Amino acid sequence: MKGVTLPTETVFVMEMSPIKFGLGATDEIAFDARRLGLSRVLVFTDRHVAELGLPERIRGLLADEGIKAEIFDGVEVEPTDRSMEEAAAVTRGHAVDGYIAVGGGSTIDTCKAVNLLATHPAPIRDYINRPVGKGVPVPGPLRPLIAVPTTAGTGSETTAVAVTHVVDENVKAGISHRLLRPALGIVDPLNTLTVPPEVTAAAGADILTHAIESYTTRPYDARPKHHPPDRPAYIGANPASDVWCEKAIELVGRYLRRAVLNGHDLEARLHLALAANYAGVGFGNAGVHIPHAVAYPVAGLVRDYVPAGYRTRHPLVPHGMSVILTAPAAFRFTYPTAPARHLRAAELLGAPVAGLGERERREALPRALLDLMADVGIPNGLAGVGYGEADVPALIEGTLKQPRLLSGAPRTVGAAELDWILREAMQYW
């Protein structure tokens, strides 16, 4: 029977990396590397994680099974297009058949980019999404990459995106293609026990915004029909991604405060690691929208804010912080598109929603977010990281360079709407 042509999308795809999860899962990495056919690998990490000894322990586990491994510890905390290309240049002399990324999202994303540049050499700007880059599709399969996250935040162990700061344009942008997904994610909550409270808070904020943005993004069946080869990795909210996002929101609401208060609360660490992975599966298929689009210039244009808990002396707005700073205002803006979803997200965070009037219903999710931000030490809006009203035009300009993300917004958003959101997000309390 010949199919009926409909004007909007009727198909959604759920793709994710295989995941091995649990306390002590890292101990099985040599078995998994061997199963993937690896005999010589390059381990990516940053110098701070390297100092903790985990990459060296992984190299020892691999050596016990006859797998040769070298360690590259030059990953930057917030990678740039230049640092990614430099890492690719340094590693091209290594004859390897796979990669292992040990660290947070910056390390995993850098390893994804190096895998791409080493397998299909080209300037990184060719692969970065338009309009910042050329948006060239990944030409073909990459080498196996095993991701071992040491933070509970990005969910990068299961996603098809690598984010970088483009130095010449002073803005963040991404490479997005399903072939970037790791061959395996090994999620061991024990690897997150040494994360400082400030980093735990920012990473948890990233989990939460991933999940709520994906839950409220424009649904897949409200988008144009795609020819299969052109169907994007981010397809919009759908029944499958909703399940992962709801659980991630619930777990963050229940456990983030505990993990920030006591980093050795193993139950909290375990459930946040689950939440990060669940949100990664959710947004890795549904996509994100306004808070992540605005976060790129918020991180890229920072002047003098240096966060506590991060081993850096350079100005930095951590990614998780940059996304949640505008989230309360953004979800005020998107509330009319799906009131029930916004209320459900607030309820999953533990906010009472029964019996509320319309004004209180509209404010339920922003209020729940602001309460959580205050409790875990997230700054009070954009002013808390050094921005002021005079910065709004530059932040709008940077946000408008993220059409891939803004296309997921459930309401049309342009310069005027962004101006309102940014001014609302300047200072909340």
C-alpha positions as CSV (number, residue, x, y, z in Angstrom):
1,M,0.0,0.0,0.0
2,K,1.4,3.4,-1.0
3,G,2.1,5.7,1.9
4,V,0.1,8.9,2.5
5,T,2.1,12.1,2.2
6,L,1.4,14.3,5.2
7,P,2.7,17.9,5.7
8,T,4.4,17.3,9.0
9,E,6.7,14.7,10.5
10,T,5.1,11.4,11.4
11,V,8.3,9.5,12.3
12,F,10.6,9.8,15.3
13,V,13.8,8.0,15.9
14,M,15.3,6.9,19.3
15,E,19.1,6.5,19.1
16,M,21.5,6.2,22.0
17,S,24.9,4.7,22.9
18,P,24.9,1.4,24.7
19,I,25.4,2.1,28.4
20,K,27.1,0.1,31.2
21,F,26.0,1.6,34.5
22,G,26.9,0.8,38.1
23,L,29.2,1.1,41.1
24,G,32.6,-0.3,39.9
25,A,31.6,-0.5,36.2
26,T,35.0,1.1,35.3
27,D,36.7,-2.2,36.4
28,E,35.2,-3.9,33.3
29,I,36.6,-1.5,30.8
30,A,39.2,-3.8,29.4
31,F,36.6,-6.5,28.7
32,D,34.5,-3.9,26.8
33,A,37.5,-2.5,24.9
34,R,38.4,-6.0,23.8
35,R,34.8,-6.7,22.8
36,L,34.9,-3.7,20.6
37,G,38.0,-5.0,18.9
38,L,40.4,-2.5,20.4
39,S,44.1,-3.3,20.8
40,R,45.7,0.1,21.0
41,V,43.9,3.2,22.3
42,L,44.4,6.8,23.2
43,V,43.0,7.9,26.6
44,F,41.7,11.5,26.6
45,T,41.5,13.5,29.9
46,D,42.4,16.8,31.4
47,R,45.2,17.4,33.8
48,H,43.0,17.7,36.9
49,V,41.4,14.3,36.3
50,A,44.8,12.9,35.5
51,E,46.1,14.1,38.8
52,L,43.4,12.0,40.5
53,G,44.8,8.9,39.0
54,L,41.7,7.5,37.2
55,P,43.2,7.6,33.6
56,E,46.3,5.8,34.8
57,R,44.2,3.2,36.6
58,I,42.3,2.6,33.4
59,R,45.6,2.3,31.5
60,G,46.6,-0.4,34.0
61,L,43.3,-2.3,33.6
62,L,43.8,-2.3,29.8
63,A,47.4,-3.4,30.0
64,D,46.4,-6.4,32.1
65,E,44.4,-7.6,29.1
66,G,47.2,-6.8,26.6
67,I,45.6,-3.6,25.3
68,K,48.1,-0.8,24.8
69,A,47.1,2.7,25.9
70,E,48.6,6.1,25.9
71,I,47.3,9.1,27.8
72,F,46.6,12.6,26.4
73,D,45.9,15.0,29.3
74,G,45.8,18.3,27.4
75,V,42.0,18.7,27.2
76,E,40.9,22.2,28.2
77,V,38.1,22.7,30.8
78,E,36.1,24.7,28.2
79,P,37.4,23.5,24.8
80,T,37.7,25.8,21.8
81,D,37.9,25.1,18.1
82,R,41.6,25.7,18.3
83,S,42.2,23.4,21.3
84,M,40.3,20.6,19.6
85,E,42.3,21.1,16.4
86,E,45.5,21.2,18.4
87,A,44.5,18.0,20.2
88,A,43.8,16.3,16.8
89,A,47.2,17.4,15.5
90,V,49.0,16.1,18.5
91,T,47.3,12.7,18.4
92,R,47.6,12.1,14.6
93,G,51.0,10.5,15.2
94,H,49.4,7.8,17.4
95,A,48.5,4.6,15.6
96,V,45.3,3.8,17.5
97,D,42.1,1.8,16.7
98,G,40.0,3.6,19.2
99,Y,39.6,6.2,22.0
100,I,38.6,6.4,25.6
101,A,37.4,9.7,27.1
102,V,37.8,10.0,30.9
103,G,36.3,13.2,32.3
104,G,33.4,15.6,32.0
105,G,31.6,16.8,28.9
106,S,34.5,18.9,27.8
107,T,36.7,15.8,27.6
108,I,34.1,13.6,26.0
109,D,33.3,16.3,23.4
110,T,36.9,16.9,22.6
111,C,37.5,13.2,22.1
112,K,34.4,13.1,19.8
113,A,35.9,16.0,17.7
114,V,39.4,14.4,17.6
115,N,37.9,11.1,16.5
116,L,36.1,13.0,13.7
117,L,39.1,15.1,12.6
118,A,41.5,12.1,12.7
119,T,39.1,9.8,10.8
120,H,37.9,12.4,8.2
121,P,40.5,15.2,8.2
122,A,39.1,18.7,7.6
123,P,39.1,22.1,9.3
124,I,36.7,21.8,12.3
125,R,34.7,24.8,11.1
126,D,33.6,22.7,8.1
127,Y,31.7,20.4,10.6
128,I,30.4,23.0,13.0
129,N,26.7,23.8,12.5
130,R,25.6,26.7,10.4
131,P,25.8,29.7,10.4
132,V,29.0,29.6,12.6
133,G,30.4,26.8,10.5
134,K,29.6,25.1,7.2
135,G,27.6,22.3,8.7
136,V,29.2,19.6,6.5
137,P,27.7,16.1,7.5
138,V,30.1,13.6,9.0
139,P,31.2,11.6,6.0
140,G,31.2,8.1,7.5
141,P,31.8,5.9,10.5
142,L,34.3,6.8,13.2
143,R,36.6,4.7,15.4
144,P,35.1,3.2,18.5
145,L,35.0,5.6,21.4
146,I,34.3,4.6,25.0
147,A,33.1,7.5,27.2
148,V,33.8,7.4,31.0
149,P,32.1,10.4,32.6
150,T,33.5,11.8,35.8
151,T,30.7,14.3,36.4
152,A,26.9,13.9,36.4
153,G,25.8,16.6,34.0
154,T,26.2,16.6,30.2
155,G,25.1,13.1,29.3
156,S,27.7,13.3,26.6
157,E,28.4,9.6,26.8
158,T,25.2,9.0,24.9
159,T,24.7,12.1,22.7
160,A,25.5,12.9,19.1
161,V,26.9,16.4,19.7
162,A,30.2,18.0,20.5
163,V,30.2,21.6,21.7
164,T,33.1,24.1,21.4
165,H,33.9,27.8,21.8
166,V,34.7,29.3,18.4
167,V,37.4,31.8,19.2
168,D,37.2,34.1,16.2
169,E,33.5,34.7,16.7
170,N,33.6,34.6,20.5
171,V,30.6,32.2,20.6
172,K,29.9,28.6,21.3
173,A,28.7,26.2,18.7
174,G,28.3,22.5,18.1
175,I,28.9,19.7,15.7
176,S,25.8,17.5,15.6
177,H,25.6,14.1,13.8
178,R,24.5,10.7,14.9
179,L,27.8,9.2,14.0
180,L,29.5,11.1,16.8
181,R,27.8,9.0,19.5
182,P,30.2,6.9,21.5
183,A,30.3,3.2,20.9
184,L,29.8,2.7,24.7
185,G,29.3,4.8,27.8
186,I,30.6,3.4,31.1
187,V,28.8,5.3,33.9
188,D,30.3,4.6,37.3
189,P,29.0,6.9,40.1
190,L,32.2,6.2,42.1
191,N,34.0,8.4,39.6
192,T,32.0,11.4,40.6
193,L,32.7,11.3,44.4
194,T,35.6,13.8,44.2
195,V,33.6,16.5,42.3
196,P,33.4,19.8,44.3
197,P,30.0,21.0,45.4
198,E,30.0,24.0,43.0
199,V,30.8,21.7,40.1
200,T,28.1,19.3,41.2
201,A,25.6,22.1,41.3
202,A,26.4,23.4,37.8
203,A,26.5,19.9,36.4
204,G,23.1,19.1,38.0
205,A,21.7,22.3,36.5
206,D,22.8,21.1,33.1
207,I,20.9,17.8,33.6
208,L,17.8,19.7,34.6
209,T,17.7,22.1,31.8
210,H,18.5,19.3,29.3
211,A,15.4,17.4,30.5
212,I,13.0,20.4,30.8
213,E,14.0,21.9,27.5
214,S,13.6,18.5,25.8
215,Y,10.2,18.0,27.5
216,T,8.9,21.4,26.3
217,T,10.5,21.6,22.9
218,R,8.4,21.7,19.7
219,P,7.0,18.2,19.2
220,Y,8.3,16.1,16.4
221,D,4.9,16.0,14.7
222,A,4.7,19.8,14.6
223,R,7.8,19.9,12.5
224,P,8.2,19.6,8.7
225,K,8.5,16.2,7.2
226,H,12.1,15.1,6.7
227,H,13.6,12.9,4.0
228,P,15.3,10.1,6.0
229,P,18.9,11.0,5.2
230,D,18.2,14.6,6.3
231,R,16.3,13.8,9.5
232,P,18.2,15.7,12.3
233,A,19.5,14.1,15.5
234,Y,17.2,16.5,17.4
235,I,13.7,15.6,16.2
236,G,11.5,17.2,18.9
237,A,9.6,16.1,21.9
238,N,8.1,12.6,21.4
239,P,6.6,9.9,23.6
240,A,9.8,8.0,24.1
241,S,12.0,11.0,25.0
242,D,9.3,12.2,27.4
243,V,9.8,9.1,29.6
244,W,13.5,9.7,30.0
245,C,13.1,13.4,30.6
246,E,10.4,13.1,33.3
247,K,12.5,10.6,35.3
248,A,15.6,12.9,35.0
249,I,13.7,15.9,36.3
250,E,12.4,13.9,39.2
251,L,15.8,12.6,40.2
252,V,17.4,16.0,40.1
253,G,14.7,17.4,42.2
254,R,15.2,14.7,44.7
255,Y,19.0,14.3,44.9
256,L,20.8,17.4,43.7
257,R,20.6,19.3,47.0
258,R,21.8,16.2,48.8
259,A,24.8,15.7,46.5
260,V,25.9,19.4,46.8
261,L,25.5,19.2,50.6
262,N,27.5,16.0,50.9
263,G,29.6,14.8,48.0
264,H,30.0,11.4,49.6
265,D,26.3,10.7,49.6
266,L,26.5,7.7,47.4
267,E,22.8,7.3,46.9
268,A,22.5,10.8,45.7
269,R,25.6,10.5,43.4
270,L,24.2,7.3,41.9
271,H,20.8,8.8,41.1
272,L,22.3,12.0,39.7
273,A,24.5,9.8,37.4
274,L,21.3,8.0,36.3
275,A,19.6,11.4,35.8
276,A,22.4,12.7,33.6
277,N,22.3,9.6,31.4
278,Y,18.5,9.7,31.2
279,A,18.5,13.4,30.2
280,G,21.2,12.7,27.7
281,V,19.0,10.1,26.0
282,G,16.0,12.4,26.2
283,F,17.7,15.6,24.8
284,G,19.9,13.6,22.5
285,N,16.9,12.7,20.5
286,A,14.3,15.5,21.2
287,G,16.7,18.4,21.4
288,V,16.9,21.6,23.5
289,H,15.9,25.1,22.8
290,I,16.1,28.7,24.3
291,P,18.2,28.3,27.5
292,H,20.9,26.3,25.6
293,A,20.9,28.7,22.7
294,V,21.3,31.7,25.0
295,A,23.9,29.8,27.1
296,Y,26.4,29.8,24.2
297,P,27.0,33.6,24.2
298,V,26.6,33.8,28.0
299,A,29.6,31.5,28.2
300,G,31.4,33.0,25.2
301,L,31.3,36.6,26.2
302,V,32.2,36.3,29.9
303,R,34.6,39.0,31.0
304,D,35.7,38.6,34.6
305,Y,33.6,35.9,36.4
306,V,35.7,33.1,37.9
307,P,33.5,30.4,39.5
308,A,34.4,28.9,42.9
309,G,35.2,25.2,42.9
310,Y,36.7,25.2,39.4
311,R,40.5,24.9,39.1
312,T,40.9,27.9,36.8
313,R,42.0,31.5,37.1
314,H,40.5,32.4,33.8
315,P,37.0,33.9,33.4
316,L,34.5,31.1,33.0
317,V,30.8,30.6,33.2
318,P,30.4,26.8,33.5
319,H,28.1,25.3,30.9
320,G,25.5,24.1,33.4
321,M,25.4,27.4,35.1
322,S,25.1,29.3,31.8
323,V,22.0,27.3,30.7
324,I,20.0,27.5,34.0
325,L,20.6,31.3,34.5
326,T,18.0,32.1,31.8
327,A,15.8,29.0,32.3
328,P,13.2,30.5,34.7
329,A,12.6,33.4,32.3
330,A,12.6,31.2,29.2
331,F,10.0,28.9,30.7
332,R,7.8,31.8,31.6
333,F,7.9,32.6,27.9
334,T,7.2,29.1,26.7
335,Y,4.5,28.3,29.3
336,P,1.4,29.2,27.1
337,T,2.5,26.5,24.5
338,A,2.1,23.6,26.9
339,P,0.8,24.6,30.4
340,A,0.4,20.9,31.4
341,R,4.0,20.1,30.6
342,H,5.4,23.0,32.5
343,L,3.2,22.2,35.5
344,R,4.2,18.6,35.3
345,A,7.9,19.6,35.3
346,A,7.3,21.7,38.4
347,E,5.5,18.8,40.1
348,L,8.4,16.4,39.4
349,L,10.7,18.9,41.1
350,G,8.6,18.7,44.2
351,A,6.5,21.8,43.8
352,P,2.8,21.7,44.9
353,V,0.6,22.4,41.8
354,A,-2.9,21.3,42.9
355,G,-5.4,24.1,43.4
356,L,-3.2,26.9,42.0
357,G,-4.7,29.9,40.2
358,E,-3.6,30.7,36.7
359,R,-1.0,33.2,37.8
360,E,0.5,30.7,40.3
361,R,0.4,28.0,37.6
362,R,2.4,30.1,35.2
363,E,5.0,30.8,37.9
364,A,5.2,27.2,39.3
365,L,8.1,26.0,37.2
366,P,10.2,29.3,37.3
367,R,9.6,29.3,41.1
368,A,10.7,25.7,41.5
369,L,13.9,26.4,39.5
370,L,14.7,29.5,41.4
371,D,14.3,27.7,44.7
372,L,16.7,25.0,43.6
373,M,19.2,27.5,42.2
374,A,19.2,29.4,45.5
375,D,19.6,26.2,47.5
376,V,22.6,24.9,45.5
377,G,24.4,28.2,45.1
378,I,23.7,29.1,41.5
379,P,24.2,32.9,41.0
380,N,21.1,35.2,40.9
381,G,20.7,35.6,37.2
382,L,23.0,37.0,34.5
383,A,24.0,39.9,36.8
384,G,25.5,37.4,39.1
385,V,28.1,36.4,36.5
386,G,28.9,40.0,35.4
387,Y,26.4,40.9,32.8
388,G,24.3,44.1,32.7
389,E,21.6,45.7,30.5
390,A,24.3,47.0,28.1
391,D,25.3,43.5,27.3
392,V,21.8,42.5,26.0
393,P,22.4,43.3,22.3
394,A,25.6,41.3,22.1
395,L,23.9,38.3,23.9
396,I,21.0,38.5,21.4
397,E,23.4,38.6,18.5
398,G,25.2,35.5,19.8
399,T,21.9,33.7,20.5
400,L,20.6,34.3,17.0
401,K,23.7,32.4,15.7
402,Q,22.1,29.2,17.1
403,P,19.3,28.5,14.7
404,R,19.6,24.8,15.1
405,L,18.7,25.2,18.8
406,L,16.2,28.0,18.4
407,S,14.3,26.0,15.8
408,G,13.2,23.7,18.7
409,A,11.6,26.6,20.6
410,P,7.8,25.9,21.0
411,R,7.1,29.6,20.3
412,T,8.7,31.8,17.7
413,V,11.6,33.6,19.2
414,G,13.5,36.5,17.6
415,A,15.4,39.5,18.8
416,A,12.4,41.1,20.6
417,E,11.5,38.0,22.5
418,L,15.2,37.4,23.4
419,D,15.4,40.9,24.7
420,W,12.5,40.3,27.0
421,I,13.9,36.9,28.3
422,L,17.4,38.3,28.9
423,R,16.1,41.4,30.8
424,E,13.9,39.1,32.9
425,A,16.9,36.9,33.6
426,M,19.2,39.7,34.6
427,Q,18.3,39.4,38.3
428,Y,15.6,37.3,39.9
429,W,15.7,38.0,43.6
